[in-house]
Amino acid sequence: MLFPGISVHMRDTNFVPHTGRRAILAAIIGLTASVAVFVATPVQAQEKRLTLMMWGATWERIFKPLAEDFKKETGITLEVVNQTTGIEGLAKIQATRTKPEVDVWFTSEQVAIRAMADTGLFAPLPKDKIPNLAALRPGAANDMFAALYYAPLGIVYRPDLVPGGKIMAWSDLWQPAFKNKVSLPVPSIFPGKMILIAALLNGGSINNVEPGLELLAKQKDQVAAFHNADAQARRALAQGEIWAMMTSPSAVNALKDQNIPAAMASPYPAPLFFEGMMMVRGGKEDLAAIFINKALSKEWQQHVTNVYNMGPARLDVPPSDTFAAAMPKAGDEVVSDEKILNENVGKWTERFNSMMRR
């Protein structure tokens, strides 16, 4: 039997009436068409998948809880590829440029500026398909980057462990009681901003970071570690191995969700930064635009600040109370020139590594 329900006896073939042959042919064609439809359906479903590259905590806390409802609303399945830093993510995407595996990439504004020069890999944001761009605060978006949130860099600490229960200034971290209880990021995390903070604390500037490098070298035996992954330091903080770390307000909620006391101080200098989304040229730009527009909606922006403790990129969404408490006082915030940081972070990192080895 060649096909279910159709019996063809080869020895009788010559005696099948002409109309009978047409009926058999029509049945075969119909069956083939139904098979083709069955095969095509999974392919069509695959076209509605969108791959996001981001930090693990951003996926777990912000987007994973929203993914199922987003699929029901749009038919788009969200998949995630993790990155440790934006610089690492950029390198991965560029390495697969001939066959992109990522559709929407999450990064800091600073690394995004570097990536924007690669116009063959990253696409401009279609403003007509992302109307929520118009609701963002000044500086939160440009032709190729849209911020998901903003935040200051400061000190997240365990009030149950630090002397007196409070940290007020960066200089508190250099006190003898904090020896081996502080973790600072390597220069590739929040690229260059730790060096900038140290420079401003020690009489330098963004154009003269040598005083900052000297301060960090002087304190290297005081610091428990210079971590190369934010999650790594958060785990050490959660376990009480360290008392404080330089990071963003998102760490406060991450710790509190584990029933671990946490607080944040954002003393001078507290650099402000944006983190957000870029669109990769991979054939799914229309789906990417739907996702980016949804990420910038009032509903999702309120979710970002409530669960992730970062400042909403939209002007019309109020920040969570916990985020508002983490913001620096007027005059303590620093808006750095991201272009200068980009141009110099490589040589600053080399200098930092050299001084740490001494």
C-alpha positions as semicolon CSV with decimal commas, in nm:
position;residue;x (nm);y (nm);z (nm)
1;M;0,000;0,000;0,000
2;L;0,165;0,324;-0,114
3;F;-0,058;0,565;0,079
4;P;-0,306;0,502;0,359
5;G;-0,656;0,453;0,227
6;I;-0,544;0,418;-0,139
7;S;-0,501;0,068;-0,276
8;V;-0,326;0,037;-0,613
9;H;-0,281;-0,309;-0,769
10;M;-0,003;-0,276;-1,022
11;R;-0,127;-0,557;-1,248
12;D;-0,460;-0,379;-1,289
13;T;-0,311;-0,036;-1,365
14;N;-0,381;-0,049;-1,736
15;F;-0,747;-0,113;-1,674
16;V;-0,813;0,180;-1,437
17;P;-1,058;0,413;-1,607
18;H;-0,924;0,757;-1,698
19;T;-1,150;0,924;-1,442
20;G;-1,032;0,677;-1,179
21;R;-0,672;0,768;-1,248
22;R;-0,758;1,135;-1,202
23;A;-0,921;1,056;-0,869
24;I;-0,614;0,867;-0,751
25;L;-0,385;1,150;-0,868
26;A;-0,599;1,408;-0,692
27;A;-0,595;1,204;-0,374
28;I;-0,215;1,172;-0,389
29;I;-0,173;1,548;-0,452
30;G;-0,411;1,629;-0,166
31;L;-0,227;1,401;0,069
32;T;0,109;1,548;-0,033
33;A;-0,025;1,899;0,028
34;S;-0,145;1,804;0,374
35;V;0,199;1,663;0,454
36;A;0,358;1,985;0,329
37;V;0,136;2,189;0,557
38;F;0,227;1,967;0,851
39;V;0,598;2,010;0,780
40;A;0,575;2,387;0,729
41;T;0,407;2,460;1,059
42;P;0,714;2,401;1,283
43;V;0,926;2,614;1,048
44;Q;0,679;2,898;1,082
45;A;0,687;2,859;1,459
46;Q;1,066;2,883;1,461
47;E;1,043;3,217;1,281
48;K;0,861;3,354;1,587
49;R;1,155;3,292;1,818
50;L;1,367;3,579;1,941
51;T;1,709;3,526;2,099
52;L;1,822;3,778;2,361
53;M;2,178;3,812;2,492
54;M;2,195;3,958;2,843
55;W;2,322;3,909;3,195
56;G;2,180;3,611;3,382
57;A;2,026;3,817;3,660
58;T;1,852;4,046;3,409
59;W;1,688;3,746;3,245
60;E;1,592;3,569;3,567
61;R;1,453;3,871;3,747
62;I;1,307;4,088;3,470
63;F;1,223;3,895;3,156
64;K;1,174;3,530;3,246
65;P;0,861;3,610;3,456
66;L;0,720;3,808;3,160
67;A;0,810;3,568;2,879
68;E;0,499;3,349;2,887
69;D;0,252;3,639;2,877
70;F;0,460;3,801;2,601
71;K;0,433;3,482;2,397
72;K;0,056;3,469;2,447
73;E;0,025;3,832;2,339
74;T;0,260;3,827;2,038
75;G;0,327;3,462;1,953
76;I;0,699;3,528;2,004
77;T;0,902;3,285;2,214
78;L;1,192;3,445;2,400
79;E;1,519;3,257;2,433
80;V;1,828;3,379;2,621
81;V;2,204;3,358;2,580
82;N;2,400;3,471;2,885
83;Q;2,695;3,709;2,893
84;T;2,922;3,807;3,181
85;T;3,001;4,158;3,056
86;G;2,890;4,374;2,766
87;I;3,240;4,364;2,619
88;E;3,234;3,984;2,624
89;G;2,887;3,987;2,463
90;L;3,003;4,217;2,184
91;A;3,296;3,987;2,107
92;K;3,064;3,685;2,087
93;I;2,822;3,859;1,852
94;Q;3,100;3,984;1,626
95;A;3,251;3,634;1,612
96;T;2,924;3,500;1,464
97;R;2,855;3,794;1,234
98;T;2,819;3,577;0,922
99;K;2,535;3,385;1,089
100;P;2,406;3,588;1,385
101;E;2,273;3,383;1,676
102;V;2,138;3,684;1,870
103;D;1,854;3,920;1,776
104;V;1,851;4,169;2,066
105;W;2,163;4,247;2,266
106;F;2,170;4,406;2,612
107;T;2,466;4,624;2,703
108;S;2,573;4,945;2,871
109;E;2,551;5,272;2,682
110;Q;2,929;5,290;2,691
111;V;2,985;4,956;2,513
112;A;2,694;5,035;2,280
113;I;2,878;5,345;2,158
114;R;3,167;5,120;2,060
115;A;2,933;4,874;1,885
116;M;2,745;5,141;1,687
117;A;3,037;5,178;1,447
118;D;2,965;4,824;1,324
119;T;2,667;4,923;1,110
120;G;2,687;4,601;0,913
121;L;2,606;4,403;1,228
122;F;2,379;4,635;1,427
123;A;2,063;4,793;1,288
124;P;1,909;5,135;1,355
125;L;1,599;5,130;1,572
126;P;1,286;5,183;1,358
127;K;1,113;5,464;1,546
128;D;0,785;5,408;1,365
129;K;0,774;5,051;1,503
130;I;0,892;5,147;1,852
131;P;0,664;5,438;1,952
132;N;0,756;5,399;2,320
133;L;1,097;5,552;2,240
134;A;0,926;5,890;2,255
135;A;0,849;5,842;2,627
136;L;1,210;5,795;2,740
137;R;1,403;6,043;2,952
138;P;1,662;6,265;2,779
139;G;1,979;6,080;2,687
140;A;1,821;5,736;2,724
141;A;1,815;5,653;2,353
142;N;1,980;5,727;2,022
143;D;1,948;5,588;1,670
144;M;2,079;5,242;1,766
145;F;2,042;5,210;2,145
146;A;1,742;5,225;2,379
147;A;1,794;5,222;2,756
148;L;1,593;4,978;2,963
149;Y;1,691;5,151;3,289
150;Y;1,943;5,386;3,450
151;A;2,127;5,368;3,782
152;P;2,415;5,502;3,989
153;L;2,726;5,305;4,081
154;G;2,781;5,289;4,453
155;I;2,841;5,060;4,749
156;V;2,603;4,774;4,827
157;Y;2,669;4,640;5,175
158;R;2,546;4,424;5,460
159;P;2,421;4,659;5,738
160;D;2,416;4,362;5,975
161;L;2,792;4,314;5,929
162;V;2,957;4,653;5,878
163;P;3,071;4,848;6,187
164;G;2,796;5,087;6,295
165;G;2,555;4,935;6,041
166;K;2,613;5,203;5,777
167;I;2,858;5,313;5,508
168;M;2,871;5,683;5,427
169;A;3,175;5,732;5,199
170;W;3,414;5,543;4,972
171;S;3,688;5,614;5,227
172;D;3,502;5,393;5,476
173;L;3,616;5,096;5,270
174;W;3,981;5,176;5,339
175;Q;3,940;5,157;5,718
176;P;4,128;4,873;5,896
177;A;3,801;4,707;6,001
178;F;3,716;4,646;5,633
179;K;4,039;4,463;5,547
180;N;3,958;4,166;5,321
181;K;3,587;4,249;5,343
182;V;3,546;4,454;5,023
183;S;3,522;4,346;4,658
184;L;3,576;4,587;4,368
185;P;3,522;4,513;3,997
186;V;3,798;4,475;3,743
187;P;3,802;4,761;3,490
188;S;3,605;4,565;3,226
189;I;3,294;4,560;3,450
190;F;3,114;4,896;3,432
191;P;3,403;4,969;3,194
192;G;3,653;5,211;3,341
193;K;3,418;5,359;3,599
194;M;3,594;5,211;3,903
195;I;3,917;5,374;3,787
196;L;3,730;5,701;3,731
197;I;3,586;5,689;4,085
198;A;3,931;5,627;4,231
199;A;4,078;5,910;4,024
200;L;3,817;6,160;4,141
201;L;3,870;6,050;4,503
202;N;4,245;6,107;4,480
203;G;4,266;6,441;4,304
204;G;4,257;6,315;3,946
205;S;4,004;6,336;3,665
206;I;3,878;6,147;3,364
207;N;4,173;6,296;3,175
208;N;4,420;6,210;3,451
209;V;4,350;5,872;3,609
210;E;4,700;5,805;3,738
211;P;4,602;5,922;4,091
212;G;4,317;5,670;4,081
213;L;4,542;5,386;3,977
214;E;4,783;5,480;4,256
215;L;4,498;5,474;4,510
216;L;4,383;5,129;4,394
217;A;4,738;4,996;4,405
218;K;4,778;5,129;4,758
219;Q;4,457;4,957;4,868
220;K;4,507;4,625;4,687
221;D;4,602;4,444;5,009
222;Q;4,295;4,594;5,180
223;V;4,058;4,461;4,914
224;A;3,948;4,098;4,936
225;A;3,914;4,067;4,559
226;F;3,882;4,247;4,230
227;H;3,594;4,045;4,088
228;N;3,540;3,974;3,718
229;A;3,171;3,887;3,754
230;D;2,913;4,083;3,950
231;A;2,723;3,765;4,042
232;Q;3,041;3,620;4,191
233;A;3,077;3,911;4,433
234;R;2,705;3,909;4,517
235;R;2,735;3,546;4,624
236;A;3,029;3,631;4,849
237;L;2,827;3,918;4,997
238;A;2,526;3,692;5,052
239;Q;2,744;3,436;5,231
240;G;2,905;3,700;5,452
241;E;3,252;3,643;5,306
242;I;3,264;4,014;5,223
243;W;3,073;4,304;5,371
244;A;3,057;4,544;5,075
245;M;3,101;4,566;4,699
246;M;3,091;4,829;4,428
247;T;2,786;4,768;4,208
248;S;2,441;4,894;4,108
249;P;2,113;4,904;4,307
250;S;1,990;4,578;4,151
251;A;2,205;4,386;4,400
252;V;1,995;4,519;4,689
253;N;1,678;4,345;4,572
254;A;1,869;4,032;4,475
255;L;1,994;3,998;4,833
256;K;1,666;4,094;4,997
257;D;1,488;3,827;4,794
258;Q;1,713;3,580;4,977
259;N;1,613;3,736;5,310
260;I;1,960;3,886;5,345
261;P;1,984;4,242;5,482
262;A;2,120;4,482;5,221
263;A;2,156;4,857;5,175
264;M;2,321;5,090;4,926
265;A;2,519;5,410;4,959
266;S;2,591;5,627;4,656
267;P;2,845;5,879;4,787
268;Y;3,047;6,119;4,572
269;P;3,155;6,032;4,313
270;A;2,861;5,821;4,196
271;P;2,866;5,773;3,816
272;L;2,526;5,739;3,651
273;F;2,483;5,498;3,361
274;F;2,226;5,356;3,120
275;E;2,191;4,990;3,022
276;G;1,966;4,883;2,739
277;M;1,913;4,720;2,403
278;M;2,058;4,707;2,052
279;M;1,916;4,532;1,748
280;V;2,129;4,278;1,557
281;R;2,091;4,242;1,180
282;G;1,978;3,883;1,152
283;G;1,649;3,891;0,966
284;K;1,426;3,926;1,273
285;E;1,434;4,303;1,310
286;D;1,052;4,327;1,298
287;L;1,018;4,084;1,590
288;A;1,298;4,263;1,774
289;A;1,112;4,593;1,737
290;I;0,800;4,438;1,892
291;F;1,003;4,318;2,190
292;I;1,193;4,645;2,241
293;N;0,871;4,845;2,225
294;K;0,713;4,616;2,486
295;A;1,020;4,645;2,711
296;L;0,972;5,023;2,704
297;S;0,599;5,008;2,785
298;K;0,473;5,159;3,112
299;E;0,377;4,815;3,241
300;W;0,719;4,656;3,184
301;Q;0,908;4,966;3,297
302;Q;0,721;4,960;3,628
303;H;0,809;4,592;3,659
304;V;1,180;4,675;3,598
305;T;1,200;4,926;3,881
306;N;0,987;4,724;4,123
307;V;1,163;4,389;4,089
308;Y;1,511;4,487;3,970
309;N;1,553;4,810;4,167
310;M;1,680;5,017;3,875
311;G;1,550;5,350;3,754
312;P;1,288;5,334;3,476
313;A;1,398;5,475;3,142
314;R;1,051;5,625;3,094
315;L;0,985;5,968;3,238
316;D;0,625;5,883;3,326
317;V;0,706;5,578;3,542
318;P;0,792;5,646;3,909
319;P;1,097;5,465;4,049
320;S;1,058;5,219;4,333
321;D;1,109;5,353;4,684
322;T;1,415;5,132;4,727
323;F;1,572;5,271;4,411
324;A;1,495;5,629;4,511
325;A;1,673;5,568;4,844
326;A;1,984;5,447;4,655
327;M;2,015;5,756;4,438
328;P;2,304;5,995;4,518
329;K;2,235;6,328;4,680
330;A;2,236;6,632;4,454
331;G;2,595;6,710;4,363
332;D;2,725;6,358;4,437
333;E;2,633;6,214;4,097
334;V;2,882;6,211;3,809
335;V;2,791;6,206;3,440
336;S;3,101;6,076;3,266
337;D;3,204;6,118;2,904
338;E;3,144;5,766;2,771
339;K;3,351;5,835;2,460
340;I;3,661;5,914;2,668
341;L;3,604;5,602;2,878
342;N;3,577;5,391;2,562
343;E;3,892;5,534;2,413
344;N;4,098;5,475;2,727
345;V;3,963;5,173;2,915
346;G;4,198;4,937;2,730
347;K;4,518;5,114;2,830
348;W;4,380;5,185;3,180
349;T;4,318;4,811;3,220
350;E;4,675;4,729;3,114
351;R;4,810;4,983;3,360
352;F;4,579;4,850;3,634
353;N;4,689;4,491;3,575
354;S;5,053;4,593;3,582
355;M;5,016;4,778;3,912
356;M;4,819;4,495;4,073
357;R;5,103;4,251;3,993
358;R;5,361;4,456;4,181
